């Protein structure tokens, strides 16, 4: 699986989850969840934009770049989306 975590997403992950988590660890976590979800289906929330629950109440926003890589654009807590 070809996956990138954007610089912005790394900042948001460290703010919202853990300041000590490294890139490889986050990438491994997201890739595992993404592979599992792709097997059962991943719906777009808008053209080219996907939400993935990484773990309870933590969502990743992904897109696919021109090179065919999945790219994590940012991370949100579920309550940030619902207000």
Secondary structure, DSSP 4 states (H G I P E B T S, - for coil): --EEE-HHHHHHHHHHT-TT--HHHHHHHHHHHHHHHHHH---EEETTEEEEEEETTEEEEEEE-TTS-EEEEEEEEHHHHH-
